[in-house]
Amino acid sequence: MPKDAPSPTLLSKLPERLHHYAFVVKDHEVNRAFLEDVLGIPLVATWCERTFNSVLQREIDFCHTFFGLGDGGALAFFQYAEDEDYERLKPTNPETGHHIAFKVARESYDEIAGRLGAADVPYRETDHGYCRSLYTT
């Protein structure tokens, strides 16, 4: 920031929590099976809509799914009705740097590791010193 630039004005009251973070998926059912059946995170809402997309310059159809978190927030996912829309609008190179991180109690961490193992889903663990992390794709 330049030396003479004014300081940013921050909100007087910060957001209370994350409401949801949305991701594009190719297949809602594959995603639901992993989150709900393997990890045990419940599907709490689903709806579909049609809206104008400014990138494609036309109306498109898509569906949203929301998976509940303990603080009332959610992980949100949406799937485009048409494969060509997905190909045009999907994130580019999501394998690098994009991930979801949950803060969980140790017993939940151990349960998630057990669920992944029982489902033969590969994962790795890292001890960062201040926290332990479990990674899967």
C-alpha positions as CSV (number, residue, x, y, z in Angstrom):
1,M,0.0,0.0,0.0
2,P,1.4,3.4,-0.9
3,K,2.6,5.5,2.0
4,D,-0.1,8.2,1.6
5,A,-2.9,5.7,1.0
6,P,-5.7,5.9,3.6
7,S,-6.1,3.0,6.0
8,P,-8.9,0.7,5.1
9,T,-12.1,1.0,7.1
10,L,-13.1,-2.3,8.6
11,L,-16.6,-3.5,9.5
12,S,-17.7,-2.4,13.0
13,K,-18.9,-6.0,13.5
14,L,-17.2,-8.8,11.7
15,P,-19.2,-11.6,10.1
16,E,-20.4,-14.1,12.8
17,R,-19.3,-17.3,10.9
18,L,-18.9,-18.7,7.4
19,H,-22.4,-19.4,6.1
20,H,-21.2,-21.6,3.2
21,Y,-18.4,-22.0,0.8
22,A,-19.5,-23.2,-2.7
23,F,-17.7,-25.6,-5.0
24,V,-18.5,-26.8,-8.6
25,V,-18.8,-30.6,-8.9
26,K,-19.3,-32.8,-11.9
27,D,-21.6,-35.3,-10.1
28,H,-23.7,-34.5,-7.1
29,E,-24.4,-38.1,-6.3
30,V,-20.7,-39.0,-6.2
31,N,-20.0,-36.0,-4.0
32,R,-23.0,-36.8,-1.7
33,A,-21.9,-40.4,-1.3
34,F,-18.4,-39.3,-0.2
35,L,-19.6,-36.5,2.2
36,E,-22.6,-38.3,3.7
37,D,-21.9,-42.0,3.4
38,V,-18.2,-42.0,3.9
39,L,-17.5,-38.9,6.1
40,G,-20.9,-38.8,7.8
41,I,-21.6,-35.1,7.1
42,P,-25.4,-34.7,6.5
43,L,-27.0,-33.4,3.3
44,V,-29.3,-30.6,4.7
45,A,-30.7,-28.9,1.5
46,T,-31.0,-29.3,-2.2
47,W,-32.6,-27.1,-4.8
48,C,-32.4,-26.4,-8.5
49,E,-32.7,-23.1,-10.4
50,R,-32.3,-21.4,-13.8
51,T,-30.5,-18.1,-14.0
52,F,-28.6,-15.9,-16.5
53,N,-24.8,-16.7,-16.5
54,S,-22.7,-13.7,-17.5
55,V,-19.8,-15.9,-18.8
56,L,-22.0,-17.9,-21.1
57,Q,-24.4,-15.0,-21.9
58,R,-27.4,-17.2,-21.6
59,E,-29.7,-18.9,-19.1
60,I,-28.4,-22.1,-17.5
61,D,-29.8,-24.7,-15.1
62,F,-28.0,-26.0,-12.1
63,C,-28.6,-27.6,-8.7
64,H,-27.2,-26.8,-5.3
65,T,-26.5,-29.1,-2.4
66,F,-25.6,-28.1,1.2
67,F,-24.0,-30.3,3.8
68,G,-24.4,-29.2,7.4
69,L,-21.6,-28.2,9.8
70,G,-21.8,-28.0,13.6
71,D,-21.8,-24.2,13.8
72,G,-24.8,-23.9,11.4
73,G,-22.6,-23.2,8.4
74,A,-22.4,-25.5,5.3
75,L,-20.4,-26.8,2.5
76,A,-22.2,-26.0,-0.7
77,F,-21.8,-27.6,-4.1
78,F,-23.4,-27.0,-7.4
79,Q,-23.7,-29.0,-10.6
80,Y,-24.6,-27.6,-14.0
81,A,-27.3,-29.5,-15.9
82,E,-25.3,-29.5,-19.1
83,D,-21.8,-31.0,-19.4
84,E,-20.7,-28.3,-21.8
85,D,-21.6,-25.7,-19.1
86,Y,-19.5,-27.6,-16.6
87,E,-16.6,-27.7,-19.0
88,R,-16.7,-23.9,-19.6
89,L,-17.3,-22.9,-15.9
90,K,-15.4,-25.5,-13.9
91,P,-12.5,-24.1,-11.8
92,T,-9.2,-24.4,-13.6
93,N,-6.5,-26.5,-11.9
94,P,-8.4,-27.1,-8.6
95,E,-5.9,-29.7,-7.6
96,T,-3.4,-27.0,-6.6
97,G,-4.1,-25.0,-3.5
98,H,-7.8,-25.6,-3.1
99,H,-9.0,-27.6,-0.1
100,I,-11.5,-27.6,2.7
101,A,-10.3,-27.8,6.3
102,F,-12.5,-28.6,9.3
103,K,-11.7,-28.0,12.9
104,V,-12.8,-31.2,14.7
105,A,-12.4,-32.8,18.1
106,R,-9.8,-35.6,18.3
107,E,-12.6,-38.3,18.4
108,S,-14.1,-36.9,15.2
109,Y,-10.7,-36.9,13.5
110,D,-10.1,-40.5,14.5
111,E,-13.7,-41.4,13.3
112,I,-13.1,-39.7,9.9
113,A,-9.8,-41.6,9.5
114,G,-11.6,-44.8,10.3
115,R,-14.4,-44.1,7.9
116,L,-11.9,-43.3,5.1
117,G,-10.0,-46.5,5.8
118,A,-13.2,-48.6,5.9
119,A,-14.2,-47.1,2.5
120,D,-10.7,-47.8,1.1
121,V,-10.3,-44.0,0.4
122,P,-6.6,-43.2,0.4
123,Y,-5.5,-40.4,2.7
124,R,-2.4,-39.0,4.3
125,E,-1.8,-37.4,7.7
126,T,0.6,-34.6,8.6
127,D,1.6,-33.3,12.0
128,H,2.2,-29.5,11.6
129,G,3.2,-29.1,15.2
130,Y,0.3,-26.9,16.1
131,C,-2.3,-29.2,14.5
132,R,-2.7,-32.5,12.8
133,S,-4.1,-32.7,9.3
134,L,-5.7,-35.5,7.3
135,Y,-5.8,-35.1,3.5
136,T,-7.8,-36.9,0.9
137,T,-9.1,-36.1,-2.6
